[in-house]
Amino acid sequence: PVLLVDDNPINLRVLRGALASFGRKVIDALSGRQALEFLASNPVSIILIDFMMPGMSGVECVRHIRKTFDRAELPVLFITAA
């Protein structure tokens, strides 16, 4: 599945719809902490993460992710709705 991480539910809905149209299973996380908790026990094929979020930014979240997963095994794309 694809893990979408964004604090804005509208952005999540738009991205989920676009990815679902390609037949991708999508998991939503509303924060970096929620994403890290999910990743602790669930595999994903790619992460799309918002660059700027309150609390833990996308950059900070990816730093935590890279402690466990390297770039080859778990690609991450930054997204923004600027």
MARGU-314058 format. One record per residue: residue number from 0; residue in three letters; x, y, z of N, C-alpha, C in turn. Coordinates in nm, 2 decimals, padded with zeros to 4 digits. Layout:
[NUM,'ALA',[X,Y,Z],[X,Y,Z],[X,Y,Z]]
...
***
This chain:
[0,'PRO',[00.08,-00.12,00.00],[00.00,00.00,00.00],[00.09,00.13,00.00]]
[1,'VAL',[00.02,00.24,-00.03],[00.08,00.37,-00.03],[00.04,00.43,00.11]]
[2,'LEU',[00.14,00.49,00.18],[00.11,00.57,00.30],[00.11,00.72,00.26]]
[3,'LEU',[-00.01,00.78,00.28],[-00.02,00.93,00.26],[-00.01,00.99,00.40]]
[4,'VAL',[00.07,01.09,00.41],[00.09,01.16,00.54],[00.06,01.31,00.52]]
[5,'ASP',[-00.05,01.36,00.57],[-00.08,01.51,00.56],[-00.17,01.55,00.67]]
[6,'ASP',[-00.15,01.66,00.72],[-00.24,01.71,00.83],[-00.37,01.77,00.78]]
[7,'ASN',[-00.38,01.78,00.65],[-00.50,01.84,00.59],[-00.59,01.73,00.53]]
[8,'PRO',[-00.71,01.70,00.59],[-00.79,01.59,00.54],[-00.84,01.61,00.39]]
[9,'ILE',[-00.85,01.73,00.35],[-00.89,01.76,00.21],[-00.78,01.71,00.12]]
[10,'ASN',[-00.66,01.74,00.15],[-00.55,01.69,00.07],[-00.54,01.54,00.06]]
[11,'LEU',[-00.56,01.48,00.18],[-00.56,01.33,00.18],[-00.67,01.28,00.09]]
[12,'ARG',[-00.79,01.33,00.10],[-00.90,01.29,00.01],[-00.87,01.30,-00.14]]
[13,'VAL',[-00.81,01.41,-00.18],[-00.78,01.43,-00.32],[-00.67,01.33,-00.36]]
[14,'LEU',[-00.56,01.31,-00.28],[-00.46,01.22,-00.32],[-00.51,01.07,-00.32]]
[15,'ARG',[-00.59,01.04,-00.22],[-00.64,00.91,-00.21],[-00.72,00.87,-00.33]]
[16,'GLY',[-00.81,00.97,-00.37],[-00.89,00.95,-00.49],[-00.80,00.93,-00.62]]
[17,'ALA',[-00.70,01.01,-00.63],[-00.61,00.99,-00.75],[-00.54,00.86,-00.75]]
[18,'LEU',[-00.49,00.82,-00.64],[-00.42,00.69,-00.63],[-00.51,00.57,-00.64]]
[19,'ALA',[-00.63,00.58,-00.58],[-00.73,00.47,-00.59],[-00.77,00.45,-00.74]]
[20,'SER',[-00.77,00.56,-00.82],[-00.81,00.54,-00.96],[-00.71,00.46,-01.03]]
[21,'PHE',[-00.59,00.44,-00.98],[-00.48,00.36,-01.04],[-00.48,00.22,-00.97]]
[22,'GLY',[-00.58,00.19,-00.88],[-00.59,00.06,-00.82],[-00.50,00.05,-00.70]]
[23,'ARG',[-00.45,00.16,-00.64],[-00.35,00.15,-00.53],[-00.43,00.15,-00.40]]
[24,'LYS',[-00.39,00.06,-00.31],[-00.44,00.06,-00.17],[-00.37,00.18,-00.10]]
[25,'VAL',[-00.45,00.26,-00.03],[-00.40,00.38,00.04],[-00.43,00.38,00.18]]
[26,'ILE',[-00.33,00.42,00.26],[-00.34,00.43,00.41],[-00.32,00.58,00.44]]
[27,'ASP',[-00.40,00.64,00.52],[-00.39,00.78,00.56],[-00.33,00.79,00.70]]
[28,'ALA',[-00.24,00.89,00.72],[-00.19,00.93,00.85],[-00.20,01.08,00.85]]
[29,'LEU',[-00.26,01.14,00.96],[-00.28,01.28,00.98],[-00.16,01.35,01.04]]
[30,'SER',[-00.05,01.28,01.08],[00.06,01.34,01.14],[00.19,01.25,01.12]]
[31,'GLY',[00.30,01.30,01.14],[00.42,01.22,01.13],[00.43,01.12,01.24]]
[32,'ARG',[00.38,01.15,01.36],[00.38,01.05,01.47],[00.29,00.93,01.43]]
[33,'GLN',[00.17,00.96,01.38],[00.08,00.86,01.33],[00.14,00.77,01.23]]
[34,'ALA',[00.21,00.83,01.13],[00.28,00.75,01.03],[00.39,00.66,01.09]]
[35,'LEU',[00.47,00.71,01.18],[00.57,00.63,01.24],[00.51,00.51,01.32]]
[36,'GLU',[00.40,00.54,01.39],[00.33,00.43,01.46],[00.28,00.32,01.36]]
[37,'PHE',[00.23,00.36,01.25],[00.18,00.27,01.15],[00.29,00.19,01.10]]
[38,'LEU',[00.40,00.26,01.06],[00.52,00.19,01.00],[00.58,00.09,01.09]]
[39,'ALA',[00.57,00.11,01.22],[00.63,00.01,01.32],[00.58,-00.13,01.30]]
[40,'SER',[00.46,-00.15,01.25],[00.41,-00.28,01.24],[00.34,-00.31,01.10]]
[41,'ASN',[00.35,-00.22,01.01],[00.28,-00.24,00.88],[00.37,-00.20,00.76]]
[42,'PRO',[00.40,-00.29,00.67],[00.48,-00.26,00.55],[00.40,-00.17,00.45]]
[43,'VAL',[00.47,-00.08,00.39],[00.42,00.00,00.28],[00.52,00.00,00.16]]
[44,'SER',[00.47,00.03,00.04],[00.56,00.03,-00.07],[00.62,00.17,-00.10]]
[45,'ILE',[00.55,00.27,-00.06],[00.60,00.41,-00.08],[00.53,00.50,00.02]]
[46,'ILE',[00.59,00.61,00.05],[00.53,00.72,00.14],[00.52,00.85,00.06]]
[47,'LEU',[00.41,00.91,00.06],[00.39,01.05,00.01],[00.36,01.13,00.14]]
[48,'ILE',[00.45,01.23,00.17],[00.44,01.30,00.29],[00.44,01.45,00.27]]
[49,'ASP',[00.36,01.52,00.34],[00.35,01.67,00.34],[00.48,01.72,00.40]]
[50,'PHE',[00.54,01.82,00.34],[00.66,01.88,00.38],[00.64,01.95,00.52]]
[51,'MET',[00.54,02.03,00.53],[00.52,02.11,00.65],[00.39,02.07,00.72]]
[52,'MET',[00.41,02.02,00.84],[00.30,01.98,00.93],[00.32,02.03,01.07]]
[53,'PRO',[00.22,02.06,01.15],[00.24,02.10,01.28],[00.30,01.98,01.37]]
[54,'GLY',[00.37,02.02,01.47],[00.43,01.91,01.55],[00.55,01.86,01.49]]
[55,'MET',[00.54,01.75,01.42],[00.66,01.69,01.35],[00.65,01.72,01.20]]
[56,'SER',[00.75,01.79,01.15],[00.74,01.82,01.00],[00.77,01.69,00.92]]
[57,'GLY',[00.74,01.70,00.79],[00.77,01.59,00.71],[00.92,01.55,00.71]]
[58,'VAL',[01.00,01.65,00.71],[01.15,01.63,00.71],[01.19,01.55,00.83]]
[59,'GLU',[01.14,01.60,00.95],[01.17,01.53,01.07],[01.12,01.38,01.07]]
[60,'CYS',[01.00,01.36,01.02],[00.95,01.23,01.01],[01.03,01.14,00.93]]
[61,'VAL',[01.08,01.19,00.81],[01.16,01.11,00.72],[01.29,01.08,00.79]]
[62,'ARG',[01.35,01.17,00.86],[01.47,01.14,00.94],[01.45,01.02,01.03]]
[63,'HIS',[01.34,01.01,01.09],[01.31,00.89,01.18],[01.29,00.77,01.09]]
[64,'ILE',[01.22,00.78,00.98],[01.20,00.67,00.89],[01.34,00.61,00.84]]
[65,'ARG',[01.43,00.70,00.80],[01.56,00.66,00.75],[01.65,00.59,00.85]]
[66,'LYS',[01.61,00.60,00.98],[01.69,00.52,01.08],[01.66,00.37,01.06]]
[67,'THR',[01.54,00.34,01.00],[01.50,00.20,00.99],[01.50,00.15,00.85]]
[68,'PHE',[01.46,00.24,00.75],[01.45,00.20,00.61],[01.54,00.28,00.52]]
[69,'ASP',[01.62,00.22,00.44],[01.70,00.30,00.34],[01.61,00.34,00.22]]
[70,'ARG',[01.67,00.42,00.14],[01.60,00.48,00.02],[01.56,00.37,-00.07]]
[71,'ALA',[01.64,00.27,-00.09],[01.60,00.16,-00.19],[01.48,00.08,-00.14]]
[72,'GLU',[01.47,00.05,-00.01],[01.36,-00.03,00.04],[01.23,00.04,00.06]]
[73,'LEU',[01.24,00.17,00.08],[01.12,00.25,00.11],[01.13,00.39,00.05]]
[74,'PRO',[01.08,00.41,-00.07],[01.09,00.55,-00.13],[00.99,00.64,-00.06]]
[75,'VAL',[01.04,00.77,-00.05],[00.95,00.87,00.01],[00.95,00.99,-00.09]]
[76,'LEU',[00.83,01.04,-00.11],[00.81,01.16,-00.20],[00.75,01.27,-00.11]]
[77,'PHE',[00.81,01.39,-00.11],[00.75,01.50,-00.04],[00.65,01.56,-00.13]]
[78,'ILE',[00.54,01.60,-00.06],[00.43,01.67,-00.13],[00.40,01.80,-00.05]]
[79,'THR',[00.34,01.90,-00.12],[00.29,02.02,-00.06],[00.18,02.07,-00.14]]
[80,'ALA',[00.09,02.15,-00.08],[-00.02,02.21,-00.14],[-00.01,02.36,-00.15]]
[81,'ALA',[00.11,02.40,-00.16],[00.14,02.55,-00.15],[00.08,02.62,-00.26]]
***
